[in-house]
């Protein structure tokens, strides 16, 4: 995941901590909303992905009465980690592009196609 975090720092302009948090949030979102077998295959191809997801899950436990799910919830979590709306979109696009490189266009296309509204953000 170091390679992806470095890309986010360079290409989107977020700091390393925010980049790690964002990757964990995005992958957690994909795991929750996407086809389980396809998302697990993606996670298996991204060394360190499970650890980043677990770290964000531990931080986000509880959520309070204003907890949001879906795309809006993921975006809200990334903004709470210090990203602007533009950076949220930039990070999301970079994570999906990186995932395409590692897992292939078909696999990512199936995941994105299965999550309503996601294609509008990437």
Order of alpha helices (4+ residues) and beta strands (2+ residues): alpha-alpha-alpha-alpha-alpha-alpha-alpha
